[in-house]
Amino acid sequence: MKGLFDTLINAFRVPDLRKKLLFTIFIMVVYMFGGLIPNPGINRAEFTELVKGWGAIGGLMDIISAGGLHSATIFAMGITPYINSSIIMQLLTVAIPALERMQKEGETGRKKIQKIVRFVTIGLALLQASVFCYAARSTMTDYLPTALNAVLIVVTFTAGTAFIMWLGERINEKGIGNGISLIIFAGIATRLPDMASKALNYAVTMYGNINVYSIDTFTRIRNQVLGVLGGGGLFIVIALASIATIVFVVYVQNAERRVPIQYSKRVIGRKIYGGQNTYIPLKVNQSGVMPVIFTMSMIALPSTIVTMFFQESTGPIVEALKNPQDHVWYYIVNFLLIIGFTFFYSAIQFNPIEISNNLQKNGGYVPGVRPGRPTSDFIARTARRLNWADALFLSIVVLVPTVIGKVTGIEHVLFAGTSVLILTGVANDLVKQIESQMVTHHYKGFLD
């Protein structure tokens, strides 16, 4: 934390970086004020009560939208359509050769892909806004005809998402960068005080009326824990566990496996090049939080459909999809999907053959490993081992707080692990980006 503040203080001393940071802060302020503007076609009080009935799915979408969903603001959908659009494009880039070639065209190809992402985002936003409008049709105001009011709601929600996307791109262009990530970061960070307050109130008021013979397993365990710790003790334990989780996440996100590299000496004219030792840094958490986002999207889709369109329906399958956290299968499926998506995301982002070819072209090799195919196999085998560590790390951080939330009954702990992953990941990237720009500004060149 001290390094973060030192980096920000030093960055403000550089005029160019200071302008970028101030512009980024200004965009964040605009985003926060925009999140206070209500959707004119919806009754806010009724919509809030409706969303609360969506359970954990509604809570997750509210956290991502910085509270805009519960408040029925123009930013109620948040940046979710853009995230889904980016995920779709990443998958299609691997499957469609034309997009893969476009991605290799450098800056020109990146701009073309980004333009496609914008159009896909608008399409997904229109679809999601229409679903929201249909699910919340009972909360519409009666100032306009129903059809016109529905159009107003859909257009307002879609425009809100498009405006957030535009704000993120302005941060990338004129600010410090990582615009979309910073917007997600700001949305979650603004919810932390409210989440902590509700957790404290729950822990203090929950103590009492303990019934260890409750039929519900989660309730019985929760009452036993409360009987031992009490309300205040429970909150202290959760606070200490949260701090330990943050430290653990930051440590793993910064951890790396260094593959040693030796460059052969080359004589060109009268000069000798190469001969130095270096390494390839393979991060343990190479996939970041993307496997968790993929998993959340896969699990949330059927739950969202059932919650929005089959609210009045009954039956074991419907009830299981409405509240998946109440069933053991949710944790098993979550665990398996995180492992699967970790290996999948690593496969599409990490290319050991390309790394091996670049090493061979520049006269580099891994000590004890032959160049070419053996080197690529060695790097791939090392990356797979790290993928197992990464998948287990993500599973622990995501599922343990979820289990704690179910055991203690504090619903806002359910997505604490995912929130910590996003917050620490974005903070780490921000510090590294600022430090890299500071190095560029302080570099005086070989003439000095």
N, C-alpha and C positions, 0 to 999 in steps of 0.2 A: 504493500500500500504506500509506503514511504517513497519507493521508486516511482510509483505512478504520479504522486504529487510533485516530486522533483522534476520529472519529465515535463509535466504541464507548466511548471514555473519557468523552466529553461526555454520551453517553446514560446512562451509569451514574450520572451526577450528578443526573439527574432521577428522583425517587422512582418515579413511575408507569412510566417506561420501564425502570427498573432491575428492577421486579417482572416486567415482561413478558419481559425478556431472561433473567432467572434462571429463570422458568417454562419458557421455550423451551429453555434449557440442560438443565433437569431432564428434559424430554420426550426430548431427544436422548440423555441418559444411559439412560433407560428403554429407548429403541429399541436402543441398543448392547448392553445387558444381555440384552434379549429375543433378540437375534441370536445368543446363545451357547447357547440352549436347544435341544437336539436333538429331532428328530422321533422319537417312541418306536417307530414302526413300521418304521424303516429302519435297516439296518446302515450306519453312517456311512462306514467304510473302503471297503466295496464300492461305495457310492453315489458317493463321491468319484472313484474310479477310473472308474466308468461315465460321470460327467459330463465328466471330462477327455477321454474318447474322443469327446465331441461336438464337439471342436475349437473354432473361433472362436465359434460360436453359444453353446456352453457358457460360454466366457470372457466374452462380452458379458453374458449373463444373470447370471453370478456378480458382475460389477462392479456392475450395477444393484442387486443384492440385498445389497451390502456383504459379499460373501464367504459369504453364507448358503447359496447353492446348493451349493458345494463341500463345505460343512460339514454339509449336510443338516439345517439348523435349521428351526424353525417359520416363520422369515421367508425361506425359500428362494425363494419366488416374488416377494418384494419388493413393490413398489407397481405392478408392471407391469399387472395387471388394471385398476387405477384409471386409469392413463394411457390404456390402450386404451378404457376406458369414456368418459373425457372426450373423446377424439378422436371416437368414434362419435357422442356427443351434439352435438359441434360441427358435424359433417357433417349430422346429422339436423335440427338447428335451421335450417339453410339450406334443406333439402329439404321439411320439413313445416311448413306455415303455423301450425298450432296451437302448436308449440314456439317458433316465431318470435314469435308474439304473447305467449306466456308469458315469453319473454326480455325483452320490452319492458315488462313489468309492474313493473319495479323490483325492490326487495328481496323482495317476495312471490313474484314469478316466479322469481327466482334461487334461493330456497329450494325451490320445487317442482322445478326442474330438478336441483338438487343432490340431492334425495331420489331422483329417477329414476336419477341417476348412481350412487348407493349401491347400489340394487337391481341395476343392470346390472353393477356391479363384483363383487358377490357371485356373480351368474350366471357371469361370465367366470372368476372365481376357482375356482368349482366345476368348470368345464370344463377349465381349465388344470391344476388339481390332479389331475383324473381322468387327463389325458394323462400327467402326470408319474408317477402311480402305475402306469399301464400300462407306460410306457417303463422304469420302474425296478422292475418286478415281480420281477426276479431278485435284488434286494437287500433284499427284505422279511425281517424277522425271523420266527422260527418260534414265538414265545411265544403267539401267538393264531392261531385259524383264519384261513385266507387271506382269506375274504370279510370277516370282522370287521377284520382287519388293514388291508385296503384301505380300508374305511370310515374307520378311524382316521387313516390317512395323508391321505386327501382332506379330512376335517374339520379336521385339524390345520393343513394348508397353507392352507385357506380361512380359518380363524380367524386365522392369522398375518397374512394380507393385510388382513382386516377390522380387526384391531387396529392395524396401521400406518395405515390410513385414518383410524381414530378418533384416533390420536395427531396426525396432520396437522391434523385439524379442531379439536382442542383448541388447537393452536398458533395457528390462525386466530382462535379465539374469545378466548383468554386470553393468548396470546403475542404475538410481534411480527408475525405474519402469514406468508403464503407457506409454509404448513406442509408441503405435499407437496413443494414445491421444496427446502425445507431438508432434508427427509428424504433426498431423492435426493442432494443436496449432501453430506450427512454420509456416506452410503453410499460415494460415490466418493472423498471425501477420506480416509476410513479405509483405502482400498486403495492410496493413493499411495505410502506408504513401502514396502509389499511390492512394488509394481510397479517402483519405482526400484531396490530391492535386487536383484530378479531381473534387471533390465536390466544392472546393474553386473556381477553374477556371470557373466552370459552374455557380455558384452563382453570380460571378462578371460579367461575360459576358452575362448572360441571361437577365439582367435588360434592358429593352428597347423594343420597338415595341409591346407594350401591347395591346391586343385586348380582352376585356372582353366579347365580343359578339361571341366568337369562338363557333362553333357547338359542339366541343368535350368538355364534362363536365369537365374532368380532366384538360384540357388545360385552360378552362375558370377560374377554381378555382386557378390554378397556376398563371395565369396572375394577378388575383386579389390580391393574396398573395404578389407577386413581387411588385405590385403597392403600397402596404402599407409599406412593409419592405425595399424594395430595395435589391440589390445583397449582399452587405456587411451585412446588417441586417439579411437577410435570413441565411447566413452562421453562424452568431453568434447564432441565434436561434437553428439551427441544432446542433451546437457544444454543447450548454447548454443542449439540449434534450439528446444528446448522453451521456454526463456525468451523467445526472439524471437517464438514463436507466441503466448504469453500476452500479450505487449505488443501484438502486432498485433490479436489478438482484442478486447482491452479498448478499443483505439483505435477500431476499426470499430464496436463495440457502442455507444460513446458518440457516434459521429459522427452528424450530422443535416444535412439540407438545409432551410434556413430560407426559407420562402416569405413575402415581405414583404406585409403587410396594412395598408391605410390606412382609417381610419374617418372618415366624413363628419361635419361639425359639425352639431349639431341644436340649435335654440333652443326650449326649453320654459319658458314663462313669462319670467322674467328671467335664466335660467341657460342656459349653453351647454354641451352635452354632446358627447363624441366629439372627433374631430380628432387623436387620437393615432396614432402608428405602432407596429405590433407585427409579429409573424410567426407562421406556423404551422410548428412543428418536425416535419419528416418524417424519422424515423429511417432510417438506411441499413439497419440490421439490424432492420427492422420486424417480421419474422416470428419473430425469436428463433431458438430451436433446434427449433421444431416441424417444419419441413420435413425436418430430419435424422431426427427421431423417426419421422415418417411413412415416410420412405425405409427406415429400419432395419426397421420393422415389415413392410413389403411384401417386402423381400428376405429377411428372416429367416424368414418364414412357411413357404415351401417347403423351405428348408434345415432348419428345425426338424422338419418332418414327416418328411423323408427320414432325418434323423439319428436320430430316435427310433424310427421304425417300420420302416425299411429298412436297418438298420445292417449286416446281413449280405449285403445285395444288392450286385451288381456291375453294371457297365455305364457307358458314358460319361456319360449324363445323371445317373444317381445319383451318380457320383463327382464330377461338376461341381457338383452341389447340396450335397454334403457339405462340400466345401472350395471355396467360390466365389472366395475371395481368390487362388486359384492360376490364375485365368483372366482374360483381358483383358476379357471381356464383363461381368464384375462391376463393373469401374470405369466402363465406358461406361454401363451401366444405372443405376448409382448416381448418376453425374453428371446424366443426363437426368431421373431421378426427383427429385433435389434441385431442379433448375430448375423442373420442372413443379409440385411441391408449394409452392415459394416463391411462384409466381404465384397458385396456387389459394388458399393460406392468406391472401395479401394481399387477394384478391378477396372472401373471406367476412368479413374483419375490417375492411377499409378501405372507406368509402363516400364518394367525392368529391362525389356529388350532395347528400348530407346536409350536408357541410361547406359547400358552395356556398350551399345554402338558408339555413343559419344565418348565414353572412356577410351575405347579402342582407337578412335580417330585421333585423339589427343595424346596417345601414348600412355594412358593411365591403366592401372590394373589393381585388383585386390590382392594383397600379398597372400600367397598360398593357393590362389585360384587362377586357373588358366583364363585368358581373355576369350571373349565371344560367348558362346552358348553356356559354358560353365559359370561365367560371371553373372549372366542374366538369371540362371537357375538359382544361384546363391542369393542374389538380391531378392528374387521372388520368394524364396523359402524364408528368408529373414523377415520380409514384409508380412507373410502369412502368420508367422509367429506373433508379430506385433499386432496383427488384426485380432487374434484371440484375446490378447491383453486389452486391446481397445474395446472389443465387444463386451467383455466381462466388466470393464470399468464403466461403460455407459449403462449396462444393465443394473449394476449396483447403485449408481447415482440416481437413476430414474425410478427403479422399483422399490428401493428401501424407503424413501420418503413416502411413496404411495402406500406401502404397507403400514408405516407409522401413522399416516393420516387415517387409514381405516381403523387401526387399533385404538387410537386416541380419540377419533371422532372429529378431529380438526380438519375440515374439508379443504382449507386453503393450503394444507401441506401436501395435497395430492400431486401438485405440479411443481413443488419446490425444487426437485432435482433438475427438471428440465429448465426451469428459470435460472438456476445457478449455472448450468452449462452455458446457456446463452449469454448471461451477464459476464461471466469470467472470460468466455471465449472472445466476445466483442471487446472487452476491456484490454485483453492481451494483444489483440490485433491492433487496437488503437494506439497503444503504447509503442509497439514495434514500428507502426507506420510513422508516428511522430518522430521516433528516434532515427529512422532511416532518412527522413527529410531534414532533420537537424544535422546529420552527418554530411548530407549534400551541401547544406548552407555553410557549414564550418570548414569544409574541405578547401584548402588554399591552392592546391595544385602542385605539380612538381617543380614549377619555376621558383617557388618560395623555399 
